[in-house]
Amino acid sequence: MIKFTTKIYHPNVDESGYVCLPIISSENWKPCIKTCQVLEALNVLVNRPNIREPLRMDLADLLTENPELFRKNAEEFTLQYGVDRPS
């Protein structure tokens, strides 16, 4: 299970920060899956949300119906809740 500690405005991340990532689901998990594969899948999901399997239907609907508003809301959310990267 993967969890973001910083709030993220994303249809595949619930309000607690947990991520719906198919590669680590019980039906898809295999011991041979490498950490780099999980991180790559997470990177792809963050950049290209899967609106067919959302944890937050409201955000999936908004992304589908009004992508410009979704992006605007995401930017505002990031400004409000984002944290600086550690140096």
Biopython code that builds the backbone (N, CA, C, O; Angstrom):
import numpy as np
from Bio.PDB.StructureBuilder import StructureBuilder

atoms = [
    (1, "MET", "N", (0.845, -1.168, 0.000)),
    (1, "MET", "CA", (0.000, 0.000, 0.000)),
    (1, "MET", "C", (0.898, 1.241, 0.000)),
    (1, "MET", "O", (1.895, 1.305, 0.719)),
    (2, "ILE", "N", (0.528, 2.207, -0.808)),
    (2, "ILE", "CA", (1.282, 3.457, -0.903)),
    (2, "ILE", "C", (0.398, 4.593, -0.413)),
    (2, "ILE", "O", (-0.797, 4.652, -0.705)),
    (3, "LYS", "N", (1.023, 5.497, 0.343)),
    (3, "LYS", "CA", (0.287, 6.639, 0.873)),
    (3, "LYS", "C", (1.139, 7.898, 0.733)),
    (3, "LYS", "O", (2.309, 7.921, 1.115)),
    (4, "PHE", "N", (0.526, 8.948, 0.174)),
    (4, "PHE", "CA", (1.171, 10.253, 0.147)),
    (4, "PHE", "C", (0.993, 10.889, 1.519)),
    (4, "PHE", "O", (-0.087, 10.813, 2.103)),
    (5, "THR", "N", (2.035, 11.511, 2.031)),
    (5, "THR", "CA", (1.912, 12.209, 3.309)),
    (5, "THR", "C", (1.446, 13.648, 3.108)),
    (5, "THR", "O", (0.897, 14.260, 4.024)),
    (6, "THR", "N", (1.662, 14.183, 1.918)),
    (6, "THR", "CA", (1.163, 15.508, 1.561)),
    (6, "THR", "C", (-0.146, 15.327, 0.810)),
    (6, "THR", "O", (-0.256, 14.432, -0.028)),
    (7, "LYS", "N", (-1.136, 16.158, 1.094)),
    (7, "LYS", "CA", (-2.417, 16.057, 0.393)),
    (7, "LYS", "C", (-2.193, 16.237, -1.105)),
    (7, "LYS", "O", (-1.380, 17.058, -1.529)),
    (8, "ILE", "N", (-2.927, 15.455, -1.902)),
    (8, "ILE", "CA", (-2.809, 15.532, -3.350)),
    (8, "ILE", "C", (-4.205, 15.524, -3.971)),
    (8, "ILE", "O", (-5.072, 14.748, -3.568)),
    (9, "TYR", "N", (-4.407, 16.387, -4.945)),
    (9, "TYR", "CA", (-5.689, 16.540, -5.643)),
    (9, "TYR", "C", (-5.642, 15.632, -6.864)),
    (9, "TYR", "O", (-5.179, 16.039, -7.930)),
    (10, "HIS", "N", (-6.118, 14.410, -6.708)),
    (10, "HIS", "CA", (-5.969, 13.402, -7.761)),
    (10, "HIS", "C", (-7.087, 12.369, -7.637)),
    (10, "HIS", "O", (-7.406, 11.940, -6.529)),
    (11, "PRO", "N", (-7.688, 11.963, -8.760)),
    (11, "PRO", "CA", (-8.793, 11.003, -8.686)),
    (11, "PRO", "C", (-8.401, 9.613, -8.188)),
    (11, "PRO", "O", (-9.262, 8.858, -7.736)),
    (12, "ASN", "N", (-7.112, 9.263, -8.265)),
    (12, "ASN", "CA", (-6.677, 7.940, -7.834)),
    (12, "ASN", "C", (-6.012, 7.940, -6.461)),
    (12, "ASN", "O", (-5.387, 6.958, -6.062)),
    (13, "VAL", "N", (-6.156, 9.057, -5.742)),
    (13, "VAL", "CA", (-5.619, 9.173, -4.386)),
    (13, "VAL", "C", (-6.767, 9.614, -3.486)),
    (13, "VAL", "O", (-7.391, 10.648, -3.724)),
    (14, "ASP", "N", (-7.042, 8.820, -2.443)),
    (14, "ASP", "CA", (-8.164, 9.195, -1.575)),
    (14, "ASP", "C", (-7.773, 10.350, -0.650)),
    (14, "ASP", "O", (-6.620, 10.783, -0.632)),
    (15, "GLU", "N", (-8.734, 10.833, 0.104)),
    (15, "GLU", "CA", (-8.507, 12.008, 0.946)),
    (15, "GLU", "C", (-7.517, 11.746, 2.076)),
    (15, "GLU", "O", (-7.001, 12.689, 2.676)),
    (16, "SER", "N", (-7.247, 10.476, 2.372)),
    (16, "SER", "CA", (-6.242, 10.128, 3.379)),
    (16, "SER", "C", (-4.852, 9.975, 2.777)),
    (16, "SER", "O", (-3.873, 9.816, 3.505)),
    (17, "GLY", "N", (-4.762, 10.023, 1.446)),
    (17, "GLY", "CA", (-3.471, 9.918, 0.772)),
    (17, "GLY", "C", (-3.164, 8.557, 0.180)),
    (17, "GLY", "O", (-2.121, 8.378, -0.449)),
    (18, "TYR", "N", (-4.067, 7.582, 0.374)),
    (18, "TYR", "CA", (-3.817, 6.251, -0.176)),
    (18, "TYR", "C", (-4.038, 6.233, -1.684)),
    (18, "TYR", "O", (-4.942, 6.886, -2.205)),
    (19, "VAL", "N", (-3.191, 5.470, -2.370)),
    (19, "VAL", "CA", (-3.174, 5.428, -3.831)),
    (19, "VAL", "C", (-3.756, 4.117, -4.331)),
    (19, "VAL", "O", (-3.478, 3.048, -3.787)),
    (20, "CYS", "N", (-4.575, 4.218, -5.386)),
    (20, "CYS", "CA", (-5.074, 3.034, -6.081)),
    (20, "CYS", "C", (-4.081, 2.729, -7.199)),
    (20, "CYS", "O", (-4.152, 3.328, -8.272)),
    (21, "LEU", "N", (-3.155, 1.802, -6.954)),
    (21, "LEU", "CA", (-2.100, 1.475, -7.913)),
    (21, "LEU", "C", (-2.187, -0.007, -8.260)),
    (21, "LEU", "O", (-1.805, -0.851, -7.449)),
    (22, "PRO", "N", (-2.686, -0.337, -9.455)),
    (22, "PRO", "CA", (-2.928, -1.735, -9.812)),
    (22, "PRO", "C", (-1.723, -2.666, -9.665)),
    (22, "PRO", "O", (-1.898, -3.830, -9.304)),
    (23, "ILE", "N", (-0.514, -2.189, -9.933)),
    (23, "ILE", "CA", (0.660, -3.070, -9.885)),
    (23, "ILE", "C", (0.888, -3.669, -8.495)),
    (23, "ILE", "O", (1.498, -4.731, -8.373)),
    (24, "ILE", "N", (0.402, -2.995, -7.449)),
    (24, "ILE", "CA", (0.613, -3.526, -6.094)),
    (24, "ILE", "C", (-0.657, -4.115, -5.485)),
    (24, "ILE", "O", (-0.686, -4.442, -4.299)),
    (25, "SER", "N", (-1.704, -4.251, -6.296)),
    (25, "SER", "CA", (-2.935, -4.864, -5.784)),
    (25, "SER", "C", (-2.706, -6.359, -5.556)),
    (25, "SER", "O", (-1.816, -6.954, -6.163)),
    (26, "SER", "N", (-3.496, -6.949, -4.699)),
    (26, "SER", "CA", (-3.306, -8.363, -4.357)),
    (26, "SER", "C", (-3.439, -9.276, -5.567)),
    (26, "SER", "O", (-2.763, -10.303, -5.639)),
    (27, "GLU", "N", (-4.298, -8.923, -6.519)),
    (27, "GLU", "CA", (-4.460, -9.785, -7.693)),
    (27, "GLU", "C", (-3.340, -9.630, -8.719)),
    (27, "GLU", "O", (-3.165, -10.504, -9.568)),
    (28, "ASN", "N", (-2.582, -8.544, -8.662)),
    (28, "ASN", "CA", (-1.499, -8.316, -9.628)),
    (28, "ASN", "C", (-0.102, -8.483, -9.044)),
    (28, "ASN", "O", (0.867, -8.620, -9.790)),
    (29, "TRP", "N", (0.011, -8.473, -7.724)),
    (29, "TRP", "CA", (1.333, -8.498, -7.103)),
    (29, "TRP", "C", (2.053, -9.813, -7.351)),
    (29, "TRP", "O", (1.471, -10.892, -7.249)),
    (30, "LYS", "N", (3.351, -9.693, -7.682)),
    (30, "LYS", "CA", (4.233, -10.850, -7.830)),
    (30, "LYS", "C", (5.532, -10.508, -7.109)),
    (30, "LYS", "O", (5.960, -9.355, -7.134)),
    (31, "PRO", "N", (6.157, -11.474, -6.475)),
    (31, "PRO", "CA", (7.404, -11.195, -5.755)),
    (31, "PRO", "C", (8.520, -10.641, -6.653)),
    (31, "PRO", "O", (9.443, -9.993, -6.159)),
    (32, "CYS", "N", (8.442, -10.887, -7.948)),
    (32, "CYS", "CA", (9.498, -10.418, -8.855)),
    (32, "CYS", "C", (9.350, -8.941, -9.237)),
    (32, "CYS", "O", (10.224, -8.394, -9.909)),
    (33, "ILE", "N", (8.265, -8.291, -8.823)),
    (33, "ILE", "CA", (8.081, -6.866, -9.133)),
    (33, "ILE", "C", (9.112, -6.065, -8.346)),
    (33, "ILE", "O", (9.264, -6.222, -7.135)),
    (34, "LYS", "N", (9.812, -5.206, -9.072)),
    (34, "LYS", "CA", (10.886, -4.416, -8.464)),
    (34, "LYS", "C", (10.369, -3.060, -7.999)),
    (34, "LYS", "O", (9.373, -2.544, -8.507)),
    (35, "THR", "N", (11.064, -2.506, -7.030)),
    (35, "THR", "CA", (10.704, -1.185, -6.509)),
    (35, "THR", "C", (10.662, -0.156, -7.621)),
    (35, "THR", "O", (9.765, 0.686, -7.651)),
    (36, "CYS", "N", (11.621, -0.210, -8.540)),
    (36, "CYS", "CA", (11.648, 0.767, -9.639)),
    (36, "CYS", "C", (10.402, 0.652, -10.513)),
    (36, "CYS", "O", (9.947, 1.656, -11.062)),
    (37, "GLN", "N", (9.843, -0.551, -10.653)),
    (37, "GLN", "CA", (8.618, -0.726, -11.430)),
    (37, "GLN", "C", (7.428, -0.084, -10.714)),
    (37, "GLN", "O", (6.570, 0.530, -11.348)),
    (38, "VAL", "N", (7.384, -0.230, -9.410)),
    (38, "VAL", "CA", (6.309, 0.381, -8.624)),
    (38, "VAL", "C", (6.407, 1.900, -8.712)),
    (38, "VAL", "O", (5.397, 2.577, -8.908)),
    (39, "LEU", "N", (7.611, 2.434, -8.569)),
    (39, "LEU", "CA", (7.801, 3.883, -8.647)),
    (39, "LEU", "C", (7.465, 4.418, -10.034)),
    (39, "LEU", "O", (6.885, 5.498, -10.154)),
    (40, "GLU", "N", (7.818, 3.683, -11.071)),
    (40, "GLU", "CA", (7.476, 4.105, -12.437)),
    (40, "GLU", "C", (5.960, 4.093, -12.634)),
    (40, "GLU", "O", (5.406, 5.020, -13.224)),
    (41, "ALA", "N", (5.293, 3.058, -12.146)),
    (41, "ALA", "CA", (3.830, 2.990, -12.257)),
    (41, "ALA", "C", (3.179, 4.146, -11.501)),
    (41, "ALA", "O", (2.192, 4.717, -11.965)),
    (42, "LEU", "N", (3.728, 4.486, -10.348)),
    (42, "LEU", "CA", (3.208, 5.613, -9.573)),
    (42, "LEU", "C", (3.413, 6.925, -10.330)),
    (42, "LEU", "O", (2.511, 7.762, -10.373)),
    (43, "ASN", "N", (4.575, 7.106, -10.918)),
    (43, "ASN", "CA", (4.867, 8.305, -11.706)),
    (43, "ASN", "C", (3.898, 8.439, -12.880)),
    (43, "ASN", "O", (3.381, 9.525, -13.143)),
    (44, "VAL", "N", (3.657, 7.347, -13.575)),
    (44, "VAL", "CA", (2.723, 7.362, -14.706)),
    (44, "VAL", "C", (1.320, 7.713, -14.220)),
    (44, "VAL", "O", (0.643, 8.538, -14.833)),
    (45, "LEU", "N", (0.883, 7.104, -13.137)),
    (45, "LEU", "CA", (-0.464, 7.359, -12.616)),
    (45, "LEU", "C", (-0.637, 8.811, -12.178)),
    (45, "LEU", "O", (-1.676, 9.419, -12.436)),
    (46, "VAL", "N", (0.367, 9.360, -11.525)),
    (46, "VAL", "CA", (0.275, 10.756, -11.081)),
    (46, "VAL", "C", (0.129, 11.678, -12.286)),
    (46, "VAL", "O", (-0.639, 12.639, -12.247)),
    (47, "ASN", "N", (0.863, 11.388, -13.352)),
    (47, "ASN", "CA", (0.838, 12.244, -14.537)),
    (47, "ASN", "C", (-0.311, 11.954, -15.490)),
    (47, "ASN", "O", (-0.715, 12.821, -16.265)),
    (48, "ARG", "N", (-0.839, 10.729, -15.434)),
    (48, "ARG", "CA", (-1.968, 10.358, -16.298)),
    (48, "ARG", "C", (-2.997, 9.600, -15.459)),
    (48, "ARG", "O", (-2.985, 8.369, -15.428)),
    (49, "PRO", "N", (-3.876, 10.317, -14.789)),
    (49, "PRO", "CA", (-4.863, 9.667, -13.918)),
    (49, "PRO", "C", (-5.700, 8.618, -14.655)),
    (49, "PRO", "O", (-6.025, 8.767, -15.833)),
    (50, "ASN", "N", (-6.034, 7.566, -13.931)),
    (50, "ASN", "CA", (-6.888, 6.508, -14.460)),
    (50, "ASN", "C", (-8.322, 6.801, -14.004)),
    (50, "ASN", "O", (-8.711, 6.460, -12.887)),
    (51, "ILE", "N", (-9.094, 7.435, -14.879)),
    (51, "ILE", "CA", (-10.454, 7.822, -14.501)),
    (51, "ILE", "C", (-11.435, 6.652, -14.557)),
    (51, "ILE", "O", (-12.597, 6.804, -14.181)),
    (52, "ARG", "N", (-10.978, 5.483, -15.024)),
    (52, "ARG", "CA", (-11.840, 4.294, -15.036)),
    (52, "ARG", "C", (-11.878, 3.599, -13.675)),
    (52, "ARG", "O", (-12.801, 2.835, -13.394)),
    (53, "GLU", "N", (-10.876, 3.864, -12.830)),
    (53, "GLU", "CA", (-10.814, 3.240, -11.507)),
    (53, "GLU", "C", (-10.479, 4.284, -10.440)),
    (53, "GLU", "O", (-9.459, 4.165, -9.762)),
    (54, "PRO", "N", (-11.324, 5.302, -10.286)),
    (54, "PRO", "CA", (-11.001, 6.366, -9.327)),
    (54, "PRO", "C", (-11.326, 5.979, -7.886)),
    (54, "PRO", "O", (-12.206, 5.158, -7.626)),
    (55, "LEU", "N", (-10.605, 6.581, -6.977)),
    (55, "LEU", "CA", (-10.972, 6.525, -5.562)),
    (55, "LEU", "C", (-11.832, 7.729, -5.212)),
    (55, "LEU", "O", (-12.591, 7.704, -4.243)),
    (56, "ARG", "N", (-11.706, 8.780, -6.008)),
    (56, "ARG", "CA", (-12.504, 10.001, -5.815)),
    (56, "ARG", "C", (-13.274, 10.280, -7.101)),
    (56, "ARG", "O", (-12.766, 10.910, -8.029)),
    (57, "MET", "N", (-14.503, 9.799, -7.129)),
    (57, "MET", "CA", (-15.350, 9.939, -8.313)),
    (57, "MET", "C", (-15.591, 11.403, -8.666)),
    (57, "MET", "O", (-15.671, 11.753, -9.844)),
    (58, "ASP", "N", (-15.708, 12.261, -7.651)),
    (58, "ASP", "CA", (-15.944, 13.679, -7.921)),
    (58, "ASP", "C", (-14.813, 14.282, -8.752)),
    (58, "ASP", "O", (-15.065, 15.068, -9.665)),
    (59, "LEU", "N", (-13.577, 13.920, -8.444)),
    (59, "LEU", "CA", (-12.444, 14.447, -9.205)),
    (59, "LEU", "C", (-12.349, 13.805, -10.583)),
    (59, "LEU", "O", (-11.979, 14.473, -11.549)),
    (60, "ALA", "N", (-12.674, 12.527, -10.687)),
    (60, "ALA", "CA", (-12.675, 11.867, -11.996)),
    (60, "ALA", "C", (-13.725, 12.494, -12.906)),
    (60, "ALA", "O", (-13.472, 12.733, -14.086)),
    (61, "ASP", "N", (-14.901, 12.756, -12.351)),
    (61, "ASP", "CA", (-15.962, 13.394, -13.139)),
    (61, "ASP", "C", (-15.544, 14.789, -13.590)),
    (61, "ASP", "O", (-15.755, 15.160, -14.745)),
    (62, "LEU", "N", (-14.953, 15.560, -12.683)),
    (62, "LEU", "CA", (-14.529, 16.914, -13.037)),
    (62, "LEU", "C", (-13.433, 16.880, -14.097)),
    (62, "LEU", "O", (-13.454, 17.682, -15.031)),
    (63, "LEU", "N", (-12.488, 15.974, -13.965)),
    (63, "LEU", "CA", (-11.415, 15.849, -14.957)),
    (63, "LEU", "C", (-11.979, 15.506, -16.327)),
    (63, "LEU", "O", (-11.497, 16.007, -17.343)),
    (64, "THR", "N", (-12.997, 14.656, -16.359)),
    (64, "THR", "CA", (-13.628, 14.267, -17.619)),
    (64, "THR", "C", (-14.459, 15.402, -18.205)),
    (64, "THR", "O", (-14.379, 15.688, -19.400)),
    (65, "GLU", "N", (-15.250, 16.039, -17.364)),
    (65, "GLU", "CA", (-16.210, 17.039, -17.842)),
    (65, "GLU", "C", (-15.610, 18.430, -18.037)),
    (65, "GLU", "O", (-16.048, 19.177, -18.911)),
    (66, "ASN", "N", (-14.616, 18.778, -17.231)),
    (66, "ASN", "CA", (-14.056, 20.129, -17.305)),
    (66, "ASN", "C", (-12.571, 20.095, -16.917)),
    (66, "ASN", "O", (-12.206, 20.517, -15.819)),
    (67, "PRO", "N", (-11.719, 19.593, -17.819)),
    (67, "PRO", "CA", (-10.302, 19.440, -17.489)),
    (67, "PRO", "C", (-9.606, 20.750, -17.097)),
    (67, "PRO", "O", (-8.703, 20.749, -16.260)),
    (68, "GLU", "N", (-10.021, 21.848, -17.695)),
    (68, "GLU", "CA", (-9.398, 23.136, -17.356)),
    (68, "GLU", "C", (-9.678, 23.515, -15.904)),
    (68, "GLU", "O", (-8.780, 23.971, -15.195)),
    (69, "LEU", "N", (-10.915, 23.329, -15.462)),
    (69, "LEU", "CA", (-11.260, 23.621, -14.070)),
    (69, "LEU", "C", (-10.539, 22.656, -13.123)),
    (69, "LEU", "O", (-10.076, 23.059, -12.055)),
    (70, "PHE", "N", (-10.446, 21.383, -13.518)),
    (70, "PHE", "CA", (-9.722, 20.403, -12.707)),
    (70, "PHE", "C", (-8.282, 20.866, -12.490)),
    (70, "PHE", "O", (-7.793, 20.869, -11.360)),
    (71, "ARG", "N", (-7.603, 21.257, -13.570)),
    (71, "ARG", "CA", (-6.209, 21.694, -13.470)),
    (71, "ARG", "C", (-6.071, 22.964, -12.621)),
    (71, "ARG", "O", (-5.132, 23.100, -11.837)),
    (72, "LYS", "N", (-7.008, 23.876, -12.789)),
    (72, "LYS", "CA", (-7.002, 25.109, -11.986)),
    (72, "LYS", "C", (-7.151, 24.764, -10.505)),
    (72, "LYS", "O", (-6.412, 25.277, -9.665)),
    (73, "ASN", "N", (-8.108, 23.894, -10.190)),
    (73, "ASN", "CA", (-8.317, 23.471, -8.802)),
    (73, "ASN", "C", (-7.082, 22.755, -8.253)),
    (73, "ASN", "O", (-6.699, 22.955, -7.101)),
    (74, "ALA", "N", (-6.463, 21.917, -9.092)),
    (74, "ALA", "CA", (-5.266, 21.184, -8.666)),
    (74, "ALA", "C", (-4.126, 22.149, -8.349)),
    (74, "ALA", "O", (-3.407, 21.962, -7.367)),
    (75, "GLU", "N", (-3.961, 23.174, -9.171)),
    (75, "GLU", "CA", (-2.916, 24.171, -8.919)),
    (75, "GLU", "C", (-3.176, 24.908, -7.606)),
    (75, "GLU", "O", (-2.259, 25.105, -6.809)),
    (76, "GLU", "N", (-4.421, 25.310, -7.384)),
    (76, "GLU", "CA", (-4.765, 26.007, -6.141)),
    (76, "GLU", "C", (-4.560, 25.103, -4.924)),
    (76, "GLU", "O", (-4.074, 25.550, -3.885)),
    (77, "PHE", "N", (-4.933, 23.831, -5.063)),
    (77, "PHE", "CA", (-4.770, 22.851, -3.994)),
    (77, "PHE", "C", (-3.285, 22.688, -3.665)),
    (77, "PHE", "O", (-2.900, 22.621, -2.498)),
    (78, "THR", "N", (-2.457, 22.627, -4.717)),
    (78, "THR", "CA", (-1.018, 22.472, -4.530)),
    (78, "THR", "C", (-0.425, 23.680, -3.814)),
    (78, "THR", "O", (0.417, 23.531, -2.928)),
    (79, "LEU", "N", (-0.863, 24.866, -4.197)),
    (79, "LEU", "CA", (-0.376, 26.074, -3.523)),
    (79, "LEU", "C", (-0.776, 26.088, -2.049)),
    (79, "LEU", "O", (-0.022, 26.559, -1.198)),
    (80, "GLN", "N", (-1.964, 25.568, -1.758)),
    (80, "GLN", "CA", (-2.454, 25.567, -0.381)),
    (80, "GLN", "C", (-1.798, 24.481, 0.477)),
    (80, "GLN", "O", (-1.429, 24.738, 1.623)),
    (81, "TYR", "N", (-1.652, 23.278, -0.069)),
    (81, "TYR", "CA", (-1.212, 22.140, 0.738)),
    (81, "TYR", "C", (0.193, 21.636, 0.416)),
    (81, "TYR", "O", (0.752, 20.847, 1.178)),
    (82, "GLY", "N", (0.767, 22.076, -0.692)),
    (82, "GLY", "CA", (2.083, 21.585, -1.091)),
    (82, "GLY", "C", (3.164, 21.983, -0.096)),
    (82, "GLY", "O", (3.052, 22.994, 0.598)),
    (83, "VAL", "N", (4.196, 21.178, -0.044)),
    (83, "VAL", "CA", (5.339, 21.471, 0.819)),
    (83, "VAL", "C", (6.597, 21.492, -0.037)),
    (83, "VAL", "O", (6.659, 20.852, -1.086)),
    (84, "ASP", "N", (7.593, 22.232, 0.421)),
    (84, "ASP", "CA", (8.859, 22.283, -0.301)),
    (84, "ASP", "C", (9.538, 20.924, -0.251)),
    (84, "ASP", "O", (9.427, 20.189, 0.731)),
    (85, "ARG", "N", (10.242, 20.607, -1.329)),
    (85, "ARG", "CA", (11.020, 19.371, -1.335)),
    (85, "ARG", "C", (12.207, 19.534, -0.399)),
    (85, "ARG", "O", (12.776, 20.621, -0.298)),
    (86, "PRO", "N", (12.581, 18.467, 0.281)),
    (86, "PRO", "CA", (13.766, 18.563, 1.146)),
    (86, "PRO", "C", (15.010, 18.793, 0.286)),
    (86, "PRO", "O", (15.101, 18.296, -0.836)),
    (87, "SER", "N", (15.948, 19.538, 0.818)),
    (87, "SER", "CA", (17.173, 19.786, 0.037)),
    (87, "SER", "C", (18.299, 18.883, 0.473)),
    (87, "SER", "O", (19.398, 18.958, -0.077)),
]
sb = StructureBuilder()
sb.init_structure("model")
sb.init_model(0)
sb.init_chain("A")
sb.init_seg("    ")
for serial, (resi, resn, name, xyz) in enumerate(atoms, 1):
    if name == "N":
        sb.init_residue(resn, " ", resi, " ")
    sb.init_atom(name, np.array(xyz, "f"), 0.0, 1.0, " ", f" {name:<3s}", serial, name[0])
structure = sb.get_structure()
